[in-house]
Amino acid sequence: MQEAIDTHRETALESPYSQDRQEAIESLATLYPTADERERRRILETLRTTVTDSTGRAERELARKTLQSLFDRDPTVAASVVVPLFCTLAEDGTNTSERLDAIDTLRGLYPEIKATEQERIGQTLAEIAGNATYEDERRRARQRLQDVTIENSAGSAGTGSGTDETETDDVGNAVGYLGVSLAEHLEAAAGESPEACHQRATELRDFLAANPVSDAAYDELYEEVDGVVEQLEIVPADNSLAEDRQKRVRELATRIRRLHERSG
């Protein structure tokens, strides 16, 4: 078994021929069910290296799909390789399509893994939702983080659920982090173009609507940021915000940031 794994590993990583590399990946997947745990980890590591380092698109895609398939069959062993890989792809993939696919994959991995790995996924989604360059990626990450939040809330409320308090707290921490991050981005955008400020205010308003906070200030803050969104919709794009409006937006963002710091 070890010799076969070594041979296919070498071919998958070093062969100059794409077809040979793909066949080696498929052979490693075939060997996986009968391998012991150490050998399985070696197969998983080989596939991860292919995803991150191979110059061939076909091999990278095949290795990525194979890792997902192996995770579905053996999440206990595969999670330690698959979760960090897809967190990295979600943040630093080569293009938007790859990053969006990785964000969706993280959502699918979440229910099958232990709390520490769930925490990493929550933190990764929150980081992307607050800081990614592209709005599509920020929106997708917010959606997936919201999916996880709803799932954990339902699980913790149900009888006999496998969701424990630690898992729920981990997701809550990620949501709180995202609230702080979005508020900070709105504060920074106050000095930018009206379009940029409107975009960040809209993101924060939608986040607040989807993630209400048990705090007396919540309703008032939501109404205020909703009002800011409406006001910015009629500001000409080629104008800058007046100093007094910039100040009000920054003060509102600070209050929302503190709201999530209190609730975190």
Secondary structure as UniProt FT lines:
FT   HELIX           2..14
FT   HELIX           18..31
FT   HELIX           32..34
FT   HELIX           37..53
FT   HELIX           57..73
FT   HELIX           75..92
FT   HELIX           96..109
FT   HELIX           110..112
FT   HELIX           115..131
FT   HELIX           135..157
FT   TURN            159..160
FT   HELIX           165..189
FT   TURN            190..191
FT   HELIX           194..210
FT   TURN            216..217
FT   HELIX           218..232
FT   TURN            233..234
FT   TURN            237..238
FT   HELIX           243..263
//
